[in-house]
Amino acid sequence: MIRPDIKDALDEYATHGLQPGGFLTAVLENNLMEAVGRADDYNAHTLVDIIRYCYNDIPGLCWGSPEKVKTWIERKQKERTTTQEAVP
């Protein structure tokens, strides 16, 4: 079972491109050695569930490598900026 704060951070990242903390960034970048090193006891225990959540519930374009994560954050930042500029 994934902690609600972890799920919320993944959803905010997927929806808005908000940079998560070091542990989740490592997970999203597919750097599992880094993720394990940064995980607290609970997240270490639920790491497989967190990875399954990424695989099944967030867009594949936003995770899997450092380049994908960087591109996703930049894309979502640009979308937010464009939306803010369009609001009168």
C-alpha positions in Angstrom: 0.0 0.0 0.0 1.4 3.3 -1.1 1.3 6.2 1.4 -1.1 8.9 0.4 1.6 11.6 0.3 3.7 9.5 -2.1 0.7 8.9 -4.4 -0.2 12.6 -4.2 3.3 13.6 -5.2 3.3 11.2 -8.1 -0.1 12.5 -9.3 1.1 16.1 -8.9 4.2 15.3 -10.9 2.2 13.5 -13.6 -0.5 16.2 -13.8 1.5 19.4 -13.3 5.1 18.4 -13.7 5.9 19.4 -10.1 9.4 18.0 -9.2 9.1 15.4 -6.5 11.7 14.7 -3.8 14.9 12.8 -4.3 13.4 9.4 -3.6 10.6 9.7 -6.1 12.8 11.4 -8.7 15.1 8.4 -8.5 12.1 6.0 -9.0 10.8 8.0 -11.9 14.3 8.1 -13.5 14.4 4.3 -13.2 17.5 4.7 -10.9 16.5 2.0 -8.5 19.8 1.9 -6.6 19.4 5.6 -5.8 15.8 5.1 -4.9 16.6 2.3 -2.5 19.4 4.4 -1.0 17.0 7.4 -0.5 13.9 5.4 0.7 12.8 5.5 4.3 11.7 2.1 5.8 8.1 2.4 4.6 8.9 3.4 1.1 11.6 0.7 0.9 9.0 -1.9 1.9 6.5 -0.6 -0.7 8.9 0.2 -3.5 7.4 -2.5 -5.8 3.9 -1.0 -5.3 5.2 2.5 -6.1 6.8 1.2 -9.3 3.5 -0.6 -10.2 1.6 2.6 -9.7 4.0 4.4 -12.0 3.7 1.6 -14.6 -0.1 1.4 -14.4 -1.4 4.8 -13.5 0.8 7.6 -14.8 1.8 8.4 -18.4 4.7 6.4 -19.7 6.1 9.5 -21.3 6.8 11.0 -17.9 9.0 8.3 -16.3 11.7 5.7 -17.2 14.9 7.8 -17.6 16.4 11.1 -16.4 15.8 12.6 -19.9 12.1 11.7 -19.8 11.7 13.2 -16.3 13.5 16.4 -17.4 11.5 16.7 -20.6 8.2 16.1 -18.7 8.9 18.8 -16.1 9.9 21.3 -18.8 6.8 20.5 -20.9 4.4 20.9 -17.9 6.2 24.1 -16.8 5.7 25.5 -20.3 2.0 24.5 -20.2 1.5 26.2 -16.9 3.2 29.4 -18.2 1.1 29.4 -21.4 -2.1 28.9 -19.3 -1.1 31.7 -16.9 -0.4 34.1 -19.8 -3.8 33.3 -21.4 -5.7 34.3 -18.3 -6.7 38.0 -18.5 
